[in-house]
Amino acid sequence: MTQDQVTKAPGKKGPNPVDIHVGRRVRIRRVLCGLSQTALAEQLGLTFQQLQKYESGANRISASRLWQIAQILDVPIAWFFMGIDDDTDRLEEFRTKRETLELVRNIGTCPPEVQKRFRALLHSISEHTQKSSQS
């Protein structure tokens, strides 16, 4: 993310790109931890609507609140800023889909042998799909 992307023009409406990124990272970690918006909001002493605004970037998260969120979600504060300089919007969109996050969380609870077989299955499907699309 460049300085121009971070600094909004005077009068420009909408959330700041940094606030959007941090909010998205809060959502990713919350879902990976298996927490609902309501559950995290309760731990923070907020309504789930306020948490929604944080996650969308509509409301900025203060430093003290971000520290509190990091403690609950068991990550360092820097985690929320990881990838801020990447221009991988399409990949990021896939990575932040609820289905993707739940898949990652659920496969992480499976025994290593099941994880290995699942990866092999996905690899096989991917190869088949690529060959089919090239034909």
C-alpha positions in Angstrom: 0.0 0.0 0.0 1.5 3.3 -1.0 1.4 6.5 0.9 -1.0 7.9 -1.7 -3.4 5.0 -1.0 -3.2 5.6 2.7 -3.8 9.3 2.6 -7.3 10.1 1.4 -8.0 13.3 -0.6 -9.8 16.0 1.3 -13.6 15.5 1.2 -13.2 11.9 0.0 -15.7 9.6 1.8 -15.3 6.1 2.9 -13.0 4.2 5.2 -9.2 4.6 5.1 -7.5 1.6 3.4 -5.4 0.9 6.5 -8.5 0.7 8.6 -10.1 -1.7 6.0 -7.0 -3.9 6.1 -6.8 -4.1 9.9 -10.5 -4.8 10.1 -10.2 -7.5 7.6 -7.3 -9.1 9.5 -9.4 -8.9 12.7 -12.2 -10.8 10.9 -9.8 -13.4 9.5 -8.3 -14.1 12.9 -11.7 -14.2 14.7 -13.1 -16.7 12.2 -9.9 -18.8 12.4 -10.3 -18.9 16.2 -13.9 -20.0 15.7 -15.5 -17.0 17.4 -18.7 -15.3 16.3 -18.9 -11.5 16.1 -21.1 -11.7 19.1 -18.7 -13.7 21.2 -15.7 -11.4 20.4 -17.8 -8.3 20.9 -18.9 -9.6 24.4 -15.3 -10.2 25.4 -14.5 -6.6 24.3 -17.6 -5.1 26.0 -19.0 -4.0 22.7 -22.1 -4.7 20.6 -21.6 -7.0 17.6 -22.6 -4.0 15.4 -19.6 -2.1 16.7 -17.4 -5.0 15.9 -18.9 -5.2 12.4 -17.9 -1.6 11.9 -14.4 -2.3 13.0 -14.2 -5.3 10.7 -15.4 -3.3 7.7 -13.1 -0.5 8.4 -16.0 1.9 8.9 -14.8 2.7 12.4 -11.1 3.0 13.3 -9.8 0.7 16.0 -7.9 2.6 18.7 -4.4 1.4 19.8 -5.7 0.2 23.2 -8.6 -1.6 21.6 -6.3 -3.3 19.0 -4.1 -4.4 21.9 -7.2 -5.9 23.6 -8.2 -7.7 20.4 -4.7 -9.0 19.9 -4.7 -10.4 23.4 -8.1 -12.2 23.0 -7.2 -13.5 19.5 -3.7 -14.5 20.7 -1.6 -12.7 18.0 0.9 -9.9 18.2 -0.4 -6.5 17.1 1.9 -6.6 14.1 -0.2 -9.5 12.8 -3.0 -7.1 11.9 -0.7 -5.2 9.6 0.9 -8.1 7.8 0.4 -8.0 4.0 -0.5 -4.3 4.0 2.0 -3.7 1.3 0.8 -6.5 -1.0 -1.2 -5.9 -4.1 -3.0 -9.3 -4.1 -6.6 -8.2 -3.9 -8.0 -11.3 -5.7 -6.0 -13.7 -3.6 -6.8 -11.8 -0.5 -10.5 -11.9 -1.4 -10.3 -15.7 -1.6 -8.3 -16.0 1.6 -10.8 -13.9 3.6 -13.9 -15.8 2.5 -15.7 -17.5 5.4 -15.6 -20.8 3.6 -11.8 -20.7 3.1 -11.2 -19.6 6.7 -13.5 -22.4 8.1 -11.8 -24.9 5.8 -8.4 -23.9 7.2 -9.6 -24.0 10.8 -11.3 -27.4 10.4 -8.4 -29.1 8.6 -6.1 -27.9 11.3 -8.0 -30.0 13.8 -7.7 -33.2 11.8 -4.9 -35.8 12.4 -1.8 -35.3 10.2 -2.5 -38.3 8.0 -6.0 -37.0 7.2 -4.5 -33.6 6.4 -2.0 -35.3 4.1 -4.7 -37.2 2.3 -6.9 -34.1 2.0 -4.0 -32.1 0.4 -3.4 -34.9 -2.0 -7.1 -34.9 -2.9 -7.1 -31.2 -3.5 -4.0 -31.4 -5.6 -5.5 -34.1 -7.7 -8.7 -32.1 -8.2 -6.7 -29.0 -9.1 -4.6 -30.9 -11.7 -7.7 -32.4 -13.2 -9.4 -29.0 -13.4 -6.3 -27.4 -15.0 -6.0 -30.2 -17.6 -9.8 -29.9 -18.4 -9.5 -26.1 -18.9 -6.5 -26.5 -21.3 -8.4 -28.9 -23.5 
